[in-house]
């Protein structure tokens, strides 16, 4: 009986975490257009830095464009996977880039 209660409690907590993650996403009906700004990539500030392409940052109920920047990989051999727009039934949502 205790195992059933523990399994039920674990399932409840897991569903709450997944629900809160999806609630933090901002869905838009029309993807924002990339600004017509030409960003010239500056020289790397330090050896080993990696250029991270532009991304969209959630602000309020929409997204704001952020230009590219240099970043230090979190560990050796890490590769940056760029963010992307994903279309769903609720609209478009930006999935941020991450280090793999």
Residue pairs with C-beta under 8 A, 6 or more apart in sequence:
25 93
26 58
26 61
26 62
26 63
26 93
26 94
27 88
27 90
27 91
27 92
27 93
28 62
28 63
28 91
28 92
28 93
29 91
29 92
30 92
31 85
31 92
32 56
32 62
32 63
32 65
34 54
34 65
35 65
37 67
39 54
39 67
39 68
41 51
41 68
42 70
44 51
44 70
45 70
46 70
46 72
48 72
48 73
49 70
49 71
49 72
50 70
50 71
50 72
50 73
50 80
51 68
51 69
51 70
52 68
52 69
52 70
52 71
52 80
52 82
52 97
53 68
53 82
53 97
54 65
54 66
54 67
54 68
55 65
55 66
55 82
55 83
55 94
55 96
55 97
56 63
56 64
56 65
56 66
56 83
56 94
57 63
57 64
57 65
57 66
58 64
58 94
63 94
71 80
73 80
73 99
74 99
75 99
78 99
78 100
79 99
79 100
80 97
80 98
80 99
80 100
81 97
81 98
81 99
81 100
82 97
83 94
83 95
83 96
83 97
84 94
84 95
85 92
85 93
85 94
85 95
86 92
86 93
86 94
86 95
